[in-house]
Amino acid sequence: MTLASMTGFARQSGHAAPFRWTWEIKTVNSKGLDLRLRLPPGFDALDLPSRGLIAKVVTRGACQANLSITRESVASAPRINRELLTQLLELVSTLPRGNVGPATLDGLLALRGVIETGEGEDDSAQGEAQAAMLRGLEAALADLSAMRVAEGAALQTIFAQRLDAIERLTGAADACPARKPDVVREKLRAAIAQLSEIGRFDEARLHQEAILLAAKADIREELDRLYSHVAAARKLLAGGGAIGRRLDFLAQEFGRESNTLCAKSNDPALTAIGLDLKVEVEQLREQAQNIE
């Protein structure tokens, strides 16, 4: 499966007499799916099928879909409602004439409903037009999906670069000379010697405190988690699909481990590596928030 960004735009126009219509769809980042659909008055029947089509393509992000419609003025030939005219003639023939003159053709034709302009045909045409509008929405969603997938492919390359950098920095921290046992031992010995010059200490208690201090400064656990998170992130990216939430969670875990590494560091070189690691993790986190 491919990776998709949450950012995209698509526009699709069409014509189905007597209507001209245009769909515009815009999506941006959001924690969940926030769909806002705007339809012109009189086209509420499109609401449910439109939402169903959009939900098949957009699973995460703020989506705004607008449908604008203009109606053409269609000139139609007038028609005589012969059934109504016949009924009127029969009714007139049953009425007493009295002082009233006979009914004339122009008088009957002037009655409402006898002459039809054909505007009623738009009701039947609207159903076909709405079907065409839904097909136009499908086409717009296909364009939107293509744009989001193209941006997702670019982001996938960026993610691969960030993960490579995180793995490289994790390896550098792992191999940092300051973590070697003899270096740690020498630092502790120097610290003990300096304290011994100041006053008398319980050497046994001092030895225990030194061991605890060395254990707290050990970053083996953080390094193992960082390696594990890199492998998990790569597996997610290889699978593709809607992985944005899980990738964002992993980015938070990366941040937690890099922060702990910096907090435990007791060497300038290791601290510098940790700070570089935090920069890469932050860039990864920002990009993860763009993934569907």
N, C-alpha and C positions, 0 to 999 in steps of 0.2 A: 504494500500500500504506500501511497505517496504522502508526503508531508505537505500541509497546507497552512498558509498564513491566515490570520483573521482579518487582514486588510484587503479590500478589493472594491471595485466599482464596475458597474455594467449599465448599459443603456440599450433599449430595444424599442423600435417604433414600428407601427404597422397600420393597415387600413382594412376595415371591414365595414362596408356601407351600412348605415350612413355615418360611421364613426371613424375618426382617426385617433389613435392612442399611442402613448409612450410610457414605457416602464423605465424607472430609474431605481437602481439598487446600490446601496452603499453599506459596507461593513467595516467596523473598526474593532479595536481590542475591547474585551470585556471579560469578567470572571466567568459569566455564564452566558446563556442565550437570551438576548433581549431583543425581541422582534417588534418593530413598529410598522404597521401596514396602514397606508392611507389610500382610500378609494373614493372616487367621486360619488356624490349623492345618486341614488338609484341603482348602484352596482354592488349592493351589499351581498348579493348572491355569490360574488367572487371571493368573499372573505375566507371561508373555510377551505375551499380548494387551493387558494393562493398560499395560505399558511402551510398547508400540507406539502405543497411543492417546495417551498422555501426550507421547511424543516428537513427535507431529504438531503439538501445540499449544505446548509449552514447548521452546524451542531453547537458552535460556541462563538460568541462575539455579539456586538451590538449591530443589529441589521435594521436598516431603514429602507422600506420599499414603497415607492410612490407610483400611482397610476394616474396619469392625466389624460383626459378625453375631450375631444372637440367633436361636435356634431355638425355634419354638413347639411346645408339647406338643399334639400332635394325637391326639384320641381316635379309635381305629379299631375297628370291629366285628371280633370274632374270627372266623377262618375255619378250616375243617377241611381239612387237606391230604388230600384223598380218595385221591390216588395212594399216599401213604405208608401210609394206613390200610388200603387194599386189600392192599398188599404184606405188612403185618403180619398181617392175617387169614389170608392164604394161608400164611405161614410158620408161624403157630400151628397150623393144621390139619394140617401135616406132622409136628409134634412128637409123640412118645409122651406120653400123658397121665400114666401112672403114678399117683403119689399127688398130683399137681398138679391143682388144680381148673381148670375151664374158664376161658378168658379172658373177662373182663367188659368192657363198653363203657367204664365209667369208668376202668378200669385202662389200657385202650388209649389213651384220650384224655389220660391223664396223662403219656404218653410224650412226650419232647421232640421237637418238630417236627410233631406231629400237629395241635396247635392253633397257628395263626399269628395274630399280632396286627396284621399289615399294616405293621409298621415298615420292612420291606424296600422299600416303595414310595418311600421318601425318596431312594433312590439314583437312580431315574429322574427324580424331581422336581428333584434337585440340578442336573442339566444345564440345565433350563429356568430355574432360579433363577440360575445363573451367567450365562446369556445376559442376563437382566434386570439383573443387577449391572453387566455391561459397558455396557448401555444407560444405566444410571444414571451410570456413570463418564463417558460421553460428554456427558451433560447437565451434570454438574459441571464438566467441562473447558470447555464452552461458557460457563458462568457465569464461570469463572475468566478466560477469554480476554476476555470483555466488560469485566470489571473492570480488567484490565491495559491494555486499549486505551483505556478512559476515562481512566485515570491518564496514559497515554502522550500523549493529546491535551492534557491540562493541562501536561505537561512540554514539549510542543512549543511551546506559547505562551511558556513561561519561556525556552526556548532562543532563540526569536526575539527576545525582549527583551534577553537577554544578548548576542547577536550584534550587535544594533543598538547597544548600549552600547559594545561593543568597537570596532565600526567608527567610532562617533562619537569615541571617545578616540583612535583611531589617526589620524583626520583632525585632531584637535586637536594631536596631537604633530607631525604633518606641517606644520601651519600655525604652530607655535610660533615666536614672534619670535626666540628664541634660536638657531634653526637658520638664519637668514638669513645669507648670505655676508658682508655688511658688518658684522653684529654679531660673527660669529666672527673676522673680520679685526681688528676693533677690540679684541676681548679679547686676541688674540695680540699686537697692537701694544703694548697696555698692559703685558702680561706681559714683553715684550722690553725695553720702556723701564725697567721696574722692575729687571730683571736687569742692564741696562746700567749702572745707577747703582751697582751693587754691585761690578762688576769688568769687566775686558776680556773680550770673547768673539769667537770667530771668527764673523763675521756670516754667512758662507756656510753654515757648519755649523749655525748657529742657524736659518737659513732652512729648511734641510732638515728639521730636527727639528720645526719648526713645522708644515710640510706633513704630516709623518707623524702628528703629534698631531691635526691637523684630520681626517685620513683615518680615524683610529681612532675619533674621536668622531662620525663620520657614521653616522646610523641609517637611511639610505635603504633599505638592504637589508632591515633588520628590518621597516620599515613596509610594504614591498612584500610580504613574506611574510605579515604580518598580514592585509593586504587579501585575499591569495590564500586564506588559511585560512578567512576569513569566507565567501568565495564557495563554497569546498568544503563547509563545514559546512551552508550553506543548501541546497546541492544534495543532500546526504545526507538532510536533514530532509524535503525535498520528495519524495524517493523512498520514504521510509518503510522498513518491514521491520525485519529484525534488523541494525541499524546500530550497536549499542552499542559493539562493539570498535573500529570505525573512528572513531566519534565520540570515544571515550576517547583514541585516538591523536592526533586533531586537538587535543584539549584539552591534551595534553602539549606539542604543538608551539606552541600559543598561549603556554603558560607559558614555554617556552624563549625565544621571541622577546621577550616582555615583560620577562623577567629581563635579557636582553642590552641591551634599550633602557635600562633603569634603570642598568645598569652603565656604559654609554657616556655617560650624561647628564652634562653639565657646567654645568647651569643648574637652579636650584630649581624654576622653573615646569615645565620638562620632566620633572624627577624626580617632581613631584606628579602629573602626568598618567600617568607610568609606574606609580606606585603604585596609582592608581585603576584602571588597566588590569589590574594583577595581581589586584586584588580581584574584578573581573568575570570574569577567566579562571578563578580558583579556584572561583567559584560555578558556572561552566559545567562545570568538571571534576567537581565533586561531583554535579551532576545527570546528567552523562553516565554515571556509574557505576550509575544506576538504570534505564538503557535496555537492553532485551533485545538 
